[in-house]
Amino acid sequence: MPPALGFFRRHWLAALAFERRSIGFLALGLLHFAALGILLQTEDELVPRIIFLCAWVLLNSLWLALLRRPVVAASASLIMLVVLLLASKFKQDVLIMSANFLDVLLIDADTLSFLMTVYPNLRWWVAGCAAVAVPLIALFWWVDPLRVRLRWAALGALASVAVLSALSLANPMDRDKAFEPVNFISQFARSGVLAAVDLSTRGLLDSDAAIRDRLPEAVPAACPPAQRLPHIVMVLDESSFDIGAVPGIEVPANYHNHFRSFDGKNRSLLVEGAGGPTWYTEYNVLSGLSARSFGHFAEFVTRIAAGRVTRSLPNALRPCGYTSFSVYPWLGAFLSARGFQKTLGIDHFLDAKDLNSKEVETDEFYYNYAADLIAREKKNGPVFVLSYLMANHFPWSYRWRPDLAKDWQDLGNGSVNGHRIDEYLRRQEISARAYQGFVERLKRDFPGEPFLIVRFGDHQPLFAKHIVDPKLDSVAIGRRIDAGDPRYFTTYYAIDALNFRPAELSSAASGLDAAYLPLVVLEAAGVPLDATFAEQKRILGRCNGQFYLCANGAEVRRFNRLLIDAGLIKQL
């Protein structure tokens, strides 16, 4: 090669190397600056921001250990952060909760089916993002002149895990924050630490390791041949509780009558979710068990229980000839609702597709559907129906269905974060009228047919936590909720009977944990108790209406072990 050409080639390669190095440093700086921007926009306090930084260092360190290239590692880490951020925002839109580490750990066919149904174009969005991201990573691979030794990557990973773990354990997640659109990355990272600790120390379900007691051998209940059993309708009254118990709230005349049972008593129900998770109460009233037994995994209780928990109210009713239905207002793949309820013995699970329903139907729609089911199926024996209501679902920021309850007059109550208390009360009035119409139809269309109707509130409305004790700020409210303050978990249950008198109401206390509601239903209907419900009745007697909190959880841990040993809870 001529000297001049060799000189030119050497200088051109040196210039190219210099340019690649400059571009590499520039790209690395921009990627880290983008991560800093996400931190400042989404994390609102010091500890969450430090945890975010630890998560960012951990992701980069893991990619560096694999690839050794810091620009590529930063780009892959940033893509993961953005995907997690978008997934968390999606979950906030659907469940009003942030993404959790277990969302990844427990992903299943139902979850994918739900996502593809709600977002049919999701696969094309994923393909489009991949089409953009892959060439960018390839470009970063080419321009990245830097290399990091494996020992430095390992040191960064270990240090970030140590700090992340220490902060997560020393500063437990504020439960209230999970319902707010903030701290997405730090909450996800914290949940990963807590999940790892729980899985390694106690497993998915809280239960005693071993006990001497055993449940008697399962023997089918001997249903009284001369007794005509009632049709049972359980009504999940969305977001409903007696808001008149909150100081300073004006309610309509005769408002409290809606929460009153046939015997004139107003009964309160202590649920396990504050302001949102219907599926906690769904688990309580179908299985007769506690969602809190799953600890930090309670958010995923229906997905975990599907295929594993068979002890339930529907299965206890089956020996007496009951056919069970669930009238579910959304997609059956949501939180594995269909799989969960089928495992618990629901014979026919009818979701929004089966009902041909819109996104939010009136309560009258679901009541009429339940009545039509009973008319069609009663010839085959007694019917059990669990029907959900939707009219009182959030948000309460606008006048829903102004054509209903046209005579309604607002009472001058204020608003909470845009949610109007008077609108909440108006929807409760619409629901109460729909229920009265349902009762009148049962009397008219089924003369002489016995009915047991049990209505219950699944949780308080999301805004209620701010009016229970207005002096408290969000941090204090979160601490009260974490401590199990009953003011944030109390709803109601009401018992009505048509053409028959409940056989037994000794368990129907004025204050009752939701896990006991199946026991109340069985006794009121006159269905003999199997060994598990007989044992739970003894627990009720010892615990004065409490379940999970009784004896600091000892009763529930023992009961869970009894069910595991009896084969009614599996693989937990």
C-alpha positions in Angstrom: 0.0 0.0 0.0 1.4 3.4 -0.9 2.5 5.5 2.1 0.0 8.3 1.4 -2.9 5.8 1.2 -1.7 4.1 4.4 -1.5 7.4 6.2 -5.0 8.3 5.0 -6.4 4.9 6.0 -4.9 5.1 9.5 -6.2 8.6 10.1 -9.6 7.7 8.7 -9.9 4.7 11.0 -8.7 6.8 14.0 -11.3 9.5 13.1 -14.0 6.8 12.8 -13.1 5.3 16.1 -13.1 8.7 17.7 -16.6 9.4 16.2 -17.9 6.0 17.3 -16.6 6.7 20.8 -18.1 10.1 20.9 -21.4 8.8 19.6 -21.3 6.0 22.2 -20.7 8.3 25.1 -23.5 10.6 23.8 -25.9 7.7 23.4 -25.1 6.4 26.9 -25.6 9.9 28.4 -29.0 10.3 26.7 -30.2 6.9 27.8 -29.4 7.5 31.4 -30.8 11.0 31.2 -34.1 9.5 29.9 -34.2 7.2 32.8 -33.6 10.1 35.1 -36.6 11.9 33.5 -38.8 8.9 34.1 -37.7 8.9 37.8 -38.5 12.5 38.3 -41.9 12.2 36.5 -43.1 9.0 38.2 -41.5 8.7 41.7 -42.7 11.3 44.3 -40.6 10.6 47.4 -37.0 10.1 48.4 -37.2 6.4 49.3 -39.1 5.4 46.1 -36.5 7.4 44.1 -33.6 5.6 45.7 -35.3 2.3 45.0 -35.8 3.3 41.4 -32.1 4.1 41.1 -31.3 0.7 42.6 -33.6 -1.0 40.1 -32.0 0.9 37.2 -28.5 -0.1 38.4 -29.6 -3.7 38.8 -31.0 -3.9 35.3 -27.9 -2.3 33.8 -25.6 -4.6 35.8 -27.5 -7.7 34.7 -27.3 -6.7 31.0 -23.7 -5.8 31.4 -22.9 -9.2 32.9 -24.5 -10.7 29.8 -23.3 -8.3 27.0 -20.4 -6.2 28.5 -21.6 -3.2 26.5 -22.9 -0.3 28.6 -24.8 1.5 25.8 -26.6 -1.7 24.8 -27.3 -2.5 28.4 -28.7 0.9 29.1 -31.0 0.8 26.0 -32.3 -2.7 26.9 -32.9 -1.5 30.5 -34.7 1.6 29.3 -36.9 -0.5 27.1 -37.8 -2.7 30.1 -38.6 0.3 32.2 -40.9 1.8 29.5 -42.7 -1.5 29.0 -43.2 -1.9 32.8 -44.4 1.7 33.0 -47.0 1.2 30.2 -48.1 -2.1 31.7 -48.6 -0.4 35.1 -50.6 2.4 33.6 -52.7 -0.2 31.8 -53.3 -2.0 35.1 -54.2 1.3 36.8 -56.8 1.9 34.1 -58.4 -1.5 34.6 -57.9 -2.3 38.3 -56.8 1.1 39.8 -53.7 -0.7 41.0 -50.0 -0.6 40.0 -48.2 -3.5 38.4 -46.7 -6.0 40.8 -43.8 -8.5 40.4 -46.3 -11.3 40.6 -48.0 -10.0 37.5 -45.0 -11.4 35.7 -44.5 -14.4 37.9 -48.1 -15.6 37.6 -48.9 -14.7 33.9 -51.1 -17.3 32.5 -53.4 -18.1 29.5 -56.4 -16.2 31.1 -54.3 -13.1 31.4 -53.1 -13.2 27.8 -56.7 -13.9 26.7 -58.0 -10.9 28.6 -55.3 -8.6 27.2 -56.0 -9.7 23.7 -59.7 -9.3 24.1 -59.6 -5.9 25.6 -56.8 -4.7 23.3 -57.2 -6.7 20.0 -54.4 -4.7 18.3 -52.0 -5.4 21.1 -50.0 -8.0 19.1 -49.5 -5.4 16.3 -48.3 -2.8 18.8 -45.8 -5.3 20.2 -44.6 -6.2 16.8 -44.3 -2.5 15.8 -42.3 -1.7 18.9 -40.0 -4.7 18.3 -39.5 -3.5 14.8 -38.3 -0.2 16.1 -36.4 -1.4 19.1 -34.4 -4.2 17.5 -32.7 -2.0 14.9 -31.9 0.6 17.5 -30.2 -2.0 19.8 -28.3 -3.2 16.8 -27.2 0.4 16.1 -26.1 0.8 19.7 -24.2 -2.4 19.5 -22.3 -1.1 16.5 -21.5 2.4 18.0 -20.8 1.1 21.5 -17.0 1.2 21.9 -17.0 0.7 25.7 -16.6 -2.6 27.6 -17.2 -3.4 31.3 -15.6 -6.2 33.1 -17.8 -9.0 34.5 -16.6 -8.4 38.1 -17.8 -4.7 38.0 -21.1 -5.8 36.6 -21.5 -8.4 39.3 -20.5 -5.9 42.0 -23.1 -3.4 40.7 -25.8 -6.1 40.8 -24.9 -7.2 44.3 -24.8 -3.7 45.7 -28.1 -2.7 44.1 -29.8 -5.8 45.4 -28.5 -5.2 48.9 -29.7 -1.6 49.0 -33.0 -2.4 47.3 -33.7 -5.3 49.7 -32.8 -3.2 52.8 -34.9 -0.3 51.8 -37.9 -2.5 50.8 -37.9 -4.4 54.0 -37.2 -1.3 56.2 -39.9 0.8 54.4 -42.8 -1.5 53.5 -45.0 -0.4 50.7 -47.8 2.1 51.5 -50.9 0.0 50.7 -52.7 3.1 49.7 -50.1 4.0 47.1 -50.9 0.9 45.1 -54.2 2.6 44.1 -52.5 5.8 43.0 -50.7 6.4 39.6 -47.3 7.0 41.1 -44.1 5.1 42.0 -44.7 2.5 39.3 -41.1 1.2 39.1 -40.3 1.4 42.8 -43.5 -0.4 43.8 -42.7 -3.2 41.3 -39.2 -3.5 42.6 -40.4 -3.6 46.2 -43.0 -6.2 45.4 -40.2 -8.4 44.0 -38.3 -8.3 47.2 -41.3 -9.1 49.3 -42.4 -11.9 47.0 -38.9 -13.5 47.2 -39.0 -13.3 51.0 -42.5 -14.7 51.3 -41.9 -17.5 48.8 -38.8 -18.6 50.6 -40.2 -18.4 54.2 -44.0 -19.1 54.1 -45.0 -20.0 50.5 -48.1 -18.7 48.8 -50.6 -19.5 51.6 -50.3 -18.9 55.3 -50.9 -22.3 57.1 -49.5 -24.3 59.9 -46.8 -26.7 59.0 -48.4 -29.7 60.7 -51.2 -30.3 63.2 -52.6 -33.3 64.9 -56.3 -32.5 64.1 -58.0 -33.9 61.1 -61.4 -33.2 59.6 -63.8 -36.1 59.6 -64.0 -38.1 56.3 -66.0 -36.2 53.7 -69.6 -37.6 53.7 -72.3 -36.1 51.4 -74.7 -34.0 53.4 -77.9 -35.7 54.2 -80.5 -33.2 52.9 -83.8 -33.4 54.8 -86.2 -35.2 52.4 -89.3 -33.5 53.6 -88.0 -29.9 53.4 -88.3 -27.8 50.3 -85.1 -25.9 49.9 -85.2 -22.3 48.8 -83.7 -20.9 45.6 -80.7 -18.8 46.8 -79.8 -15.5 45.2 -76.6 -13.8 46.4 -76.2 -10.2 45.2 -72.8 -8.5 45.1 -73.8 -4.9 45.6 -70.9 -3.0 43.9 -69.1 -0.4 46.1 -72.0 -0.2 48.4 -72.1 0.5 52.2 -74.2 2.6 54.5 -72.5 6.0 54.0 -74.9 7.5 56.5 -72.6 6.1 59.2 -69.9 8.6 58.1 -70.2 11.9 60.1 -71.4 14.9 58.2 -73.0 13.0 55.3 -76.6 13.8 54.5 -78.7 10.9 53.2 -82.2 10.6 51.9 -85.1 9.7 54.1 -85.5 5.9 54.6 -82.0 5.5 53.2 -81.0 2.9 55.8 -84.0 0.6 54.9 -82.0 -0.7 51.9 -79.5 -2.2 54.2 -82.0 -3.8 56.5 -82.8 -7.5 56.6 -86.3 -9.1 56.7 -86.1 -9.3 60.5 -85.5 -5.6 60.9 -81.8 -5.8 61.7 -79.0 -3.9 60.0 -75.9 -6.1 59.7 -72.4 -5.1 58.9 -69.9 -7.1 56.9 -66.1 -6.8 57.4 -64.5 -7.3 54.0 -60.8 -7.7 53.2 -60.3 -5.1 50.5 -60.3 -1.3 50.9 -61.8 0.7 48.1 -61.4 -1.5 45.0 -60.6 -5.2 45.0 -64.0 -6.9 44.4 -62.2 -10.2 43.9 -61.1 -10.3 47.5 -64.7 -10.5 48.6 -65.6 -12.7 45.7 -63.0 -15.2 47.2 -64.5 -14.8 50.7 -68.1 -15.4 49.9 -67.6 -18.3 47.5 -64.8 -20.2 49.3 -65.6 -19.1 52.8 -61.9 -18.5 53.3 -59.6 -15.5 53.8 -57.8 -13.6 51.0 -55.4 -12.2 53.6 -54.0 -15.7 54.1 -52.1 -15.1 50.9 -50.2 -12.2 52.4 -48.6 -10.1 49.7 -50.0 -12.5 47.1 -53.7 -11.6 48.0 -54.0 -9.4 45.0 -53.7 -12.5 42.9 -56.0 -14.7 45.0 -58.4 -15.8 42.3 -55.6 -16.6 39.9 -53.8 -18.6 42.5 -56.9 -20.4 43.8 -58.1 -21.4 40.3 -57.5 -25.2 40.1 -56.3 -25.4 43.7 -59.1 -24.5 46.1 -62.2 -26.6 46.0 -63.8 -26.0 49.4 -66.7 -23.7 48.7 -70.3 -22.7 49.1 -71.4 -24.0 45.6 -69.7 -27.4 46.3 -71.5 -27.5 49.7 -74.8 -26.9 48.0 -74.4 -29.5 45.3 -75.3 -32.6 47.4 -78.7 -31.1 48.0 -79.4 -30.8 44.3 -78.5 -27.1 43.7 -77.5 -26.0 40.2 -75.2 -23.0 40.5 -74.9 -19.9 38.2 -72.7 -16.9 38.2 -73.9 -13.8 36.4 -70.6 -12.0 35.9 -70.6 -8.5 34.4 -67.2 -8.6 32.7 -64.9 -10.9 30.8 -64.5 -14.3 32.3 -60.7 -14.2 31.7 -60.4 -11.2 34.0 -58.2 -12.3 37.0 -59.0 -16.0 36.0 -62.6 -15.4 37.3 -64.1 -18.2 35.2 -61.4 -20.8 36.1 -61.6 -19.8 39.8 -65.4 -20.0 40.0 -65.5 -23.3 38.0 -63.0 -24.8 40.4 -65.3 -23.8 43.3 -68.2 -25.6 41.8 -70.1 -23.0 39.8 -71.9 -25.0 37.1 -72.6 -22.2 34.7 -70.4 -19.1 34.5 -72.0 -16.4 32.4 -69.8 -13.4 31.5 -70.4 -10.3 29.5 -70.2 -12.1 26.2 -72.8 -14.7 27.3 -75.1 -11.9 28.7 -74.7 -9.7 25.6 -74.2 -6.9 28.0 -72.7 -3.4 27.5 -69.8 -2.2 29.6 -72.1 -0.9 32.4 -75.7 -2.2 32.6 -78.4 -1.1 35.1 -78.9 -3.3 38.2 -82.4 -4.0 36.8 -80.6 -5.8 33.8 -78.8 -8.2 36.2 -81.9 -8.8 38.4 -84.0 -9.6 35.4 -81.4 -12.0 34.1 -81.3 -13.8 37.5 -85.1 -14.1 37.5 -85.2 -15.4 34.0 -82.5 -18.0 34.9 -84.6 -19.2 37.9 -87.8 -19.4 35.7 -85.9 -21.5 33.2 -84.0 -23.8 35.6 -86.3 -24.3 38.7 -87.9 -27.4 37.2 -84.5 -29.1 37.7 -84.4 -28.4 41.4 -83.2 -25.5 43.6 -81.1 -22.8 42.0 -78.1 -20.9 43.4 -77.3 -17.6 41.6 -74.5 -15.2 42.3 -75.3 -12.0 40.6 -73.1 -8.9 40.3 -74.3 -5.4 40.1 -72.5 -2.6 38.2 -74.5 0.6 38.3 -72.6 1.9 41.4 -69.2 1.4 39.9 -66.8 4.3 39.8 -66.4 7.1 38.7 -69.0 9.2 40.4 -67.9 12.3 38.7 -70.8 12.6 36.3 -74.6 12.0 36.2 -74.9 8.4 35.0 -78.2 7.5 33.2 -80.0 10.8 33.9 -83.2 9.0 32.6 -83.3 7.0 35.9 -84.6 8.4 39.2 -85.7 11.6 37.6 -87.2 12.8 40.9 -83.8 12.7 42.6 -82.7 15.8 44.4 -79.1 16.4 45.4 -78.6 16.8 49.1 -75.7 19.3 49.1 -72.9 16.8 49.9 -69.5 17.7 48.6 -67.0 16.0 46.2 -63.9 14.0 46.9 -61.2 14.1 44.2 -63.9 14.8 41.6 -66.3 12.1 42.8 -69.6 13.5 43.8 -71.1 12.0 47.0 -74.6 12.9 45.9 -74.1 11.0 42.6 -73.0 8.0 44.7 -76.2 8.3 46.8 -78.3 8.7 43.6 -76.9 5.5 42.2 -77.6 3.7 45.4 -81.2 5.0 45.2 -81.4 3.6 41.6 -80.1 0.2 42.9 -82.6 0.2 45.8 -85.4 0.7 43.4 -84.2 -2.0 41.1 -84.0 -4.4 44.0 -87.6 -3.6 45.1 -88.6 -4.3 41.5 -86.8 -7.7 41.6 -88.6 -8.7 44.8 -92.0 -7.7 43.4 -91.2 -9.8 40.3 -90.3 -12.8 42.3 -93.6 -12.5 44.3 -95.6 -12.1 41.1 -93.9 -14.7 38.9 -93.1 -17.4 41.5 -96.0 -17.6 43.9 -95.3 -20.1 46.6 -91.6 -20.6 45.6 -89.2 -20.2 48.5 -86.4 -17.7 48.1 -83.4 -16.7 50.2 -81.8 -13.5 49.0 -78.5 -12.3 50.5 -77.1 -9.0 49.4 -73.7 -7.7 50.4 -71.3 -4.8 49.7 -68.0 -6.0 48.2 -66.0 -2.9 49.4 -66.4 0.8 50.1 -66.2 3.2 47.2 -62.7 4.4 46.4 -63.3 7.9 47.7 -64.7 6.7 51.1 -61.2 6.4 52.7 -60.9 10.2 52.4 -64.2 11.0 54.3 -64.0 8.3 57.0 -61.6 10.5 58.9 -61.1 13.8 57.0 -58.3 14.9 59.3 -55.9 12.2 58.0 -53.6 12.7 55.0 -52.9 10.0 52.4 -49.9 8.6 54.4 -51.9 8.3 57.6 -54.8 6.7 55.7 -52.5 4.1 54.2 -51.2 3.2 57.7 -54.7 2.8 59.0 -55.6 0.6 56.1 -52.4 -1.5 56.6 -53.3 -1.8 60.3 -56.8 -3.2 59.4 -58.8 -0.3 60.8 -62.4 -1.6 60.4 -63.8 1.8 59.4 -62.2 1.3 56.0 -63.4 -2.3 55.5 -67.0 -2.3 56.8 -69.8 -2.7 54.3 -73.1 -4.5 54.9 -75.0 -7.7 54.3 -78.8 -8.1 54.3 -81.0 -11.3 54.4 -84.4 -11.5 52.8 -86.8 -14.5 52.6 -89.8 -15.0 50.4 -92.3 -17.8 51.1 -90.2 -19.4 53.8 -88.6 -18.7 57.1 -84.8 -19.1 57.4 -84.0 -22.3 59.2 -81.2 -20.9 61.3 -79.7 -17.4 61.9 -77.5 -18.0 64.9 -74.4 -17.3 62.8 -75.8 -14.1 61.2 -74.2 -11.7 63.7 -74.6 -8.0 63.4 -70.8 -7.7 62.7 -69.3 -10.5 60.6 -66.2 -11.2 58.6 -67.0 -11.9 55.0 -65.5 -15.4 55.1 -68.4 -16.5 57.3 -71.1 -15.4 54.8 -71.3 -18.9 53.1 -71.9 -20.4 56.5 -74.8 -18.0 57.1 -76.3 -18.9 53.7 -76.1 -22.6 54.3 -77.7 -22.4 57.8 -80.4 -19.9 56.6 -81.3 -22.2 53.7 -81.5 -25.3 55.9 -78.7 -27.1 54.1 -76.8 -29.4 56.5 -73.2 -28.4 57.2 -70.4 -30.5 55.9 -67.3 -31.2 58.1 -65.5 -28.0 56.9 -68.4 -25.6 57.6 -69.2 -27.4 60.9 -65.6 -26.7 61.9 -65.8 -23.1 60.7 -68.9 -22.6 62.8 -66.9 -23.7 65.9 -64.3 -21.1 64.9 -67.0 -18.5 64.6 -68.1 -19.3 68.1 -64.6 -18.9 69.5 -63.8 -15.8 67.5 -66.9 -13.6 67.9 -67.4 -12.8 64.2 -63.7 -12.5 63.4 -61.9 -14.9 61.0 -58.4 -13.9 59.8 -57.6 -11.6 62.7 -58.7 -14.0 65.4 -55.9 -15.1 67.7 -53.4 -13.3 65.5 -54.2 -15.6 62.6 -53.7 -18.9 64.5 -57.3 -20.1 63.8 -57.0 -19.5 60.1 -53.6 -21.0 59.8 -54.9 -24.2 61.5 -58.0 -24.2 59.4 -56.0 -23.9 56.2 -53.9 -26.8 57.2 -57.0 -28.9 57.9 -58.2 -28.2 54.4 -54.8 -28.9 52.9 -54.6 -32.3 54.7 -58.2 -33.0 53.5 -57.2 -32.4 49.9 -59.5 -29.4 49.6 -56.6 -27.0 49.0 -53.9 -28.4 46.7 -50.4 -27.3 45.6 -50.2 -24.5 48.1 
